[in-house]
Amino acid sequence: MPEAYIVDALRTPIGRRKGSLAGVHPADLGAHVIKALFERTDLDPAVVDDCIFGCLDTIGPQAGDIARTCWLAAGMPLHVPGVTIDRQCGSSQQAVHFAAQGVMSGTADVIVAGGVQNMSAIPIGSAWRVAKDLGFADPFLGSVGWVERFGTEPVSQFTGAENIARKWDISREDMERFALQSHARAARAIDEGRFDREIVPFGECTTDEGVRRGSTMEKLASLKTLVPDGRMSAAVCSQISDGASALLVVSERALKEYGLEPIARIHHLSCRGDDPLLMLTAPIPATRHALKKTGMSIHDMDAIEINEAFASVVLAWEKELQPDMEKVNPNGGAIALGHPLGATGTKLMSTLIWELHRTGGRYGLQTMCEGGGQANVTIVERL
């Protein structure tokens, strides 16, 4: 079967809520990483077959097929199309999957896969709320089929994360200790320049803005929980963020024809679903499926990125998969570095690939929980 290769992987710094990137139009965030791909690879953008971007809440400046808008805002050729996809938090990871499948099918040779999100400008859930004026309380309860199958229980990631903590008996202290570790690892990564190869500064924004230094367990314990008698506070949740990220995915033919050097090969890609009300547990069956499909063990992975949407998601996954946690999110995660929704998938993949290059590891696995009770898994091999 034809192979899919990654030639470059990069991202903007991740801006905190109402931080340095808050006032930047999403199209300009996306255009920034697209332009950087071609500046760094010296590839003619005219040979690109498609630009696939992930984005959620595609209203206002994120509406109208933001992938195409980003491409055109970057000054790229008119004949290259763009398409925006929504697999919730895994949207840009799915963009990579679609890009790789296009290349592996032989129907494309060069695809830009990435994602963008300005959560400061368009708050999370805006696409849900905007339809209330049109008579729709949420995307689910108006559906006879949905209500017959799942009832009228509210669909909420926060409820799901809290219920995961209870089901897997993950304490508030467990989650807060994990959150502190995420910030400490992220601070170390920044100080040691571990993100230098993946970050493309945007103006004066040169580094990730969400990392909090010097916090303590005592400080976190003083925060209110999200619900009365709950286990989660804001400290154990991913941060509202702004940013963009992108990868260049190509065929073997493109490598030879354009003189490109790959940094990774797509070894496996898949997606699996789970309970949509618990919502955030799908990384567990999805990881098991990927390992079974490849005949690999979790211990064959030299680095792992699992999105820290909530600490309980990662800790429940840990209990089930029993990985070496020194290899899991070694440079911190979304609790410290932020989660710009549609951009996070390719952001994590950039970090994963360059971490493998830093350490000399061979295989890396990425997974993340997604709305609807879904999870993508990608396994890459460093080249």
TACORQUI-V61989 format. One record per backbone hydrogen bond with DSSP energy under -0.5 kcal/mol. NH is the residue of the N-H (numbers start at 1). CO is the residue of the C=O. Records with the same first field share a line. If there is no record, write none. Layout:
NH->CO  CO
//
This chain:
2->104
5->250
6->264
7->5  248
8->248
10->246
11->198
12->244
15->13  242
17->240
19->16
22->19
24->21
28->25
29->25
30->26
31->27
32->28
33->29
34->30
35->31
36->32
37->33
38->34
39->35
40->36
41->37
42->38
45->43
47->44
48->45
49->110
50->110
51->81
52->112
53->51  83
54->114
55->85
59->57
62->59
63->60
66->62
68->65
69->65
70->66
71->67
72->68
73->69
74->70
75->72
76->71
80->77
81->49  79
83->51
85->53
87->88
90->87
91->88
94->90
95->91
96->92
97->93
98->94
99->95
100->96
101->97
102->98
103->99
104->100
105->101
106->102  103
107->102
108->102
111->249
112->50
113->111  247
114->52
115->245
116->54
117->243
119->117  241
122->118
123->121
126->123
128->125
129->125
130->126
131->128
132->129
133->130
134->131
135->132
136->131
137->135
143->140
144->142
147->143
148->144
149->145
150->146
151->146  147
153->150
156->154
160->156
161->157
162->158
163->159
164->160
165->161
166->162
167->163
168->164
169->166
170->165
171->169
175->171
176->172
177->173
178->174
179->175
180->176
181->177
182->178
183->179
184->180
185->181
186->182
187->183
188->184
189->185
190->186
191->187
192->188
193->190
194->189
195->189
196->193
198->195
199->195
200->11
201->199
202->205
203->201
205->202
206->204
209->14
213->211
220->216
221->217
222->218  219
223->220
226->232
230->227
234->224
236->233
237->234
238->309
239->334
242->15
243->117
245->115
246->10
247->113
248->8
249->111  247
250->5
251->109
252->3
255->251
256->252
257->253
258->254
259->255
260->255
262->260
263->6
264->6
265->381
266->4
267->265  379
268->379
270->377
272->375
274->373
279->275
280->278
284->281
285->281
286->282
287->283
288->284
289->285
290->286
291->287
292->288
293->289
294->290
295->291
296->291
300->297
301->298
302->363
303->363
304->327
305->365
307->367
309->307
311->236
313->310
314->310
315->311
316->312
317->313
318->314
319->315
320->316
321->317
322->318
325->323
327->324
329->304  327
332->329
336->333
337->333
338->334
339->239
341->339
343->340
344->341
345->341
347->343
348->344
349->345
350->346
351->347
352->348
353->349
354->350
355->351
356->352
357->353
358->354
359->355
360->356
361->356
364->380
365->303
366->378
367->305
368->376
370->374
373->370
374->370
375->272
376->368
377->270
378->366
379->268
380->364
381->265
382->362
383->263
//
